[in-house]
Amino acid sequence: VCDWSPDGKRLLLASNRDLGDAELDLYELNLAGGTPRRLTFDGAREGSYSPDGTRIVYVRGFNTVYWDNYTGSANFDIHVLDVKGGTPLRLTDTPGNERWPFFSRDGRRILFVAEEKGVANVWAMPVEGGERTQVTKGTEDVHRPDLAWDGRTLAFELVGRLYVTDLEAPGEKPTPLPLPVWTWPPSPPVPAT
């Protein structure tokens, strides 16, 4: 499962459910019933809906297994597609990977993770394509970002911890969430006294 439609009536799924197709693609499942409808035919994954539910943004690439800091022709690039069909708009064409794309709450920008110079950070760009802006400026890889409904608070994973940052406060240092960090193996139980 990649995403819920904004109206809560559809799910966006990544699957290789068509026989003979080794690549993943995106399907839309109407929760009222019926057969999932295939939206992409180009090796899509990691999709999400636009705020109005009329478009999806996703990554496409032909690496069947994700390879950190991969550069080459099978890398993951970002595409946008109308859910009714048509030709996908390719937003990025870089030698590195872009991952986990999603729309800003106003639908005007796409946020995503891009690997640049060996480090994955969050970037943003206009939904029609154009110049990219770096959002996070970490020295360690950022993973799985998501935007709060307020449209300005970004949560993400960084070095095994969860952080939040305010997109409207450029330069603000990300704040770690006060969650316990689990270790493996777990600590031995403390004997009762």
C-alpha positions in Angstrom: 0.0 0.0 0.0 1.4 3.4 -1.1 -1.3 5.9 -0.2 -4.9 6.7 0.5 -6.8 8.9 -1.9 -7.7 12.3 -0.3 -11.4 11.3 -0.2 -10.6 8.0 1.5 -12.4 5.9 -1.2 -9.3 4.5 -3.0 -6.0 3.0 -2.3 -2.8 3.3 -4.3 -1.0 0.0 -4.5 2.4 -1.2 -5.9 2.1 -4.7 -7.3 3.4 -7.0 -10.0 0.0 -8.7 -10.2 -0.1 -9.0 -14.0 1.2 -12.4 -15.1 4.6 -12.3 -16.8 5.4 -8.8 -15.5 8.4 -8.8 -13.2 8.4 -5.1 -12.6 6.2 -3.4 -10.0 3.5 -0.9 -11.2 0.9 1.2 -9.5 -2.8 0.2 -9.2 -5.8 2.0 -7.8 -8.2 0.0 -5.7 -11.7 1.3 -5.2 -12.7 0.4 -1.6 -16.4 0.0 -2.7 -15.2 -3.1 -4.7 -14.0 -4.1 -8.1 -10.8 -5.1 -9.8 -7.8 -2.9 -9.1 -7.1 -0.5 -12.1 -3.6 -0.4 -13.4 -2.4 3.2 -13.6 1.3 2.8 -14.7 3.0 0.6 -17.2 6.6 1.7 -16.6 8.0 0.0 -13.5 6.5 2.4 -10.9 6.7 2.3 -7.1 6.5 4.6 -4.1 3.5 6.5 -5.3 1.3 9.1 -3.7 -1.8 11.1 -4.6 -2.0 14.9 -5.2 -4.1 16.8 -2.6 -7.1 16.8 -5.0 -6.6 13.1 -5.9 -6.4 13.8 -9.7 -2.7 13.0 -10.1 0.0 10.7 -8.6 3.7 11.2 -8.2 6.0 8.1 -8.2 9.4 6.9 -8.8 10.4 4.7 -11.8 13.5 2.7 -12.3 14.6 -0.7 -13.3 16.7 -1.6 -10.3 14.7 -4.5 -8.9 16.7 -4.2 -5.6 17.4 -0.8 -4.2 21.2 0.0 -4.3 22.4 2.8 -2.1 24.2 5.6 -4.0 23.6 3.8 -7.3 24.2 5.9 -10.4 23.3 4.7 -13.8 20.6 4.0 -16.3 18.4 1.9 -13.9 18.2 4.6 -11.2 14.9 5.8 -9.8 13.5 9.1 -11.2 10.3 11.0 -10.4 7.2 11.0 -12.6 3.8 12.6 -12.4 0.7 11.1 -14.0 -3.0 12.0 -14.2 -5.0 9.1 -12.6 -7.3 9.1 -15.6 -4.3 8.1 -17.8 -2.1 9.7 -20.3 1.7 10.1 -20.7 3.7 10.4 -17.5 5.7 13.7 -17.0 9.3 12.9 -16.0 10.4 15.5 -13.5 14.0 14.3 -12.8 16.7 12.9 -15.0 19.7 12.5 -12.8 22.3 9.8 -12.5 21.4 9.1 -8.9 18.3 7.9 -7.1 15.2 9.9 -6.1 12.9 8.2 -3.7 9.7 8.7 -1.6 8.0 11.5 -3.5 4.9 13.3 -2.4 2.9 16.5 -3.1 3.0 19.5 -0.8 -0.4 20.1 0.8 -1.1 23.0 -1.7 -0.2 20.7 -4.6 2.3 23.1 -6.1 5.5 21.3 -5.2 6.9 17.7 -5.1 9.0 16.8 -2.1 11.3 13.8 -2.3 14.6 12.3 -1.2 17.6 12.5 -3.6 21.1 11.2 -3.2 23.6 13.9 -4.0 27.3 13.5 -3.3 26.7 10.3 -1.4 24.1 11.6 1.0 20.3 11.4 0.7 18.4 14.6 1.7 14.9 16.0 1.2 14.5 18.2 -1.9 11.6 20.1 -3.4 10.7 21.2 -6.9 7.7 22.7 -8.8 5.1 20.0 -9.8 5.6 21.0 -13.4 9.4 20.4 -13.1 12.2 22.9 -12.9 14.8 23.9 -10.4 15.2 21.8 -7.2 15.7 23.2 -3.8 17.4 21.4 -1.0 15.2 21.2 2.1 17.4 19.1 4.6 21.1 19.5 4.7 22.2 16.5 6.7 25.4 14.6 6.4 23.6 11.2 7.0 20.9 9.7 4.8 17.3 10.8 5.3 14.7 8.1 4.8 10.8 7.9 4.4 9.8 11.6 4.8 6.2 12.5 5.3 4.4 15.9 5.6 2.0 16.7 8.4 -1.5 18.0 7.4 -0.4 21.5 8.5 1.7 21.5 5.3 4.8 22.7 7.1 6.0 20.0 9.5 8.2 17.3 7.9 8.9 14.0 9.7 11.6 11.7 8.6 14.0 8.9 9.7 17.6 9.8 10.2 20.2 7.3 11.5 17.5 5.1 13.1 15.7 7.9 14.8 12.6 10.0 13.9 13.0 13.8 13.5 10.7 16.7 12.6 11.6 20.0 11.0 9.6 23.1 10.1 9.7 23.8 6.4 8.9 27.5 7.0 11.9 27.9 9.2 14.9 27.4 6.8 18.1 26.6 8.6 16.3 25.3 11.7 18.0 22.2 13.0 15.7 19.1 12.9 14.3 18.0 16.3 14.5 14.4 17.4 11.2 12.9 18.5 11.3 11.8 22.2 10.8 8.1 21.4 12.7 5.3 23.1 15.3 3.7 20.9 15.1 -0.1 20.8 18.2 -2.2 20.7 18.8 -5.7 19.7 19.4 -7.9 21.5 17.0 -6.6 24.1 18.3 -5.9 27.6 18.0 -8.8 30.0 15.0 -8.6 32.4 15.6 -7.0 35.8 15.0 -9.6 38.5 12.1 -8.7 40.9 13.2 -7.8 44.5 
